[in-house]
């Protein structure tokens, strides 16, 4: 069973006005679409840069490599971003613990992607502080501390040097701040937050794929880890 945030729509007497209002206020990620694709030169890139690396292989032979990197990493920081594994432990539910996930349109994959909350590090900000801030901004949920911080992870080391840390947090539903979570999204952000029982995550991935949704590798890795723990009982 999926749960997601909803926004109250004011009542309008005229049904046509109601439909228009719903359309205007909709932030459904699936309504986004790709309109064009064109080359991007280095001088026009705001968030990334492309570089050619010259290096020597283990046999001393000179070789070349093409890579992409972010231009947003703060000075004196070794981290680009965080990904947040937020777990809701609701002891009143028979479904057990739930994971907080998001639906968001991602232009590079031309579709809506299933992801965990994530965000870029701010200057002079720790990974843990960034995770708590981004969780509140993107989902409305509040967590007071990080339960665990992963080693530094590289997303696609054959293509780019972008990295992040996975921060695990627990969302306490007994905390009144989590009674009615309200995201603080920017005008350009169209993110839908929902939760799924951890025990169902593996099967849900195949359903989402069949529906045409894209699966972030980190979500798949969490699901695979749960299945391995079940299989090998460790």
C-alpha positions, 0 to 999 in steps of 0.5 A: 500500500502506497501513501503520499502527501496530498494538498487540500483543494478549495471547494468551488461551486462550478465544476469547470473552475474546479477542474481548472484549479486542479490542473493549475495546482497539480505538481504531478511529476508525470506531467513533465515531458522532454521537448528538445535535446541539443549539444551543450558547450562548456561555456554554457554549462551551469552545473557540470563540466566535461574534461579529458583526462590523460593518464598511464595504465598499469603497463605505462601506456599513455591513455585518455578518458572523458569525464563529467564533474559537478561544478557545485561542490563547496570549496574545501569539501570532499562531498557533493551530496547526500542520499537519505534512507528515511525509515518510518517505524509505525508500531501501530501498522501491521506492514512494519517499517516503511521507507520514504521514497519520491517520484520525480521527473528526470530529464536525462532518463526521459521519465519519472524516477523512483528515488530516495530523498537527496540533496547537494551539500551547502558550504560548511555543512556536514553530510548529516546536517545536510541530510536532516535539512533536505529531508525536511525541505523535500518531504516535510518529515523531521528527524533529529539525528543521523543513525548511520553515515555510509562511506563516501560512494561514487555514483558512476566512476566510469563516467564522473567523479560525483559522489555522496554519502548515504545517511540513515535516519528514523522518522518518529510518527509520535513526534507532532512535527510529523503529524502533517508533513508539509514539503518546502519545495522550490518553485522548480521542484515537482516531487511527490513523496510516498512511503512503501513497506520495506518488506514489499519494496523488492516486488514494488520495483518490478511493478514500477518498471512495468508501469514505465517508471525509472528506478534509481540504483540506490533504491534497487540496492536497498531492496537487494540488500533486504532480499539478501538478508532474508535469503542468507539470514544475517 
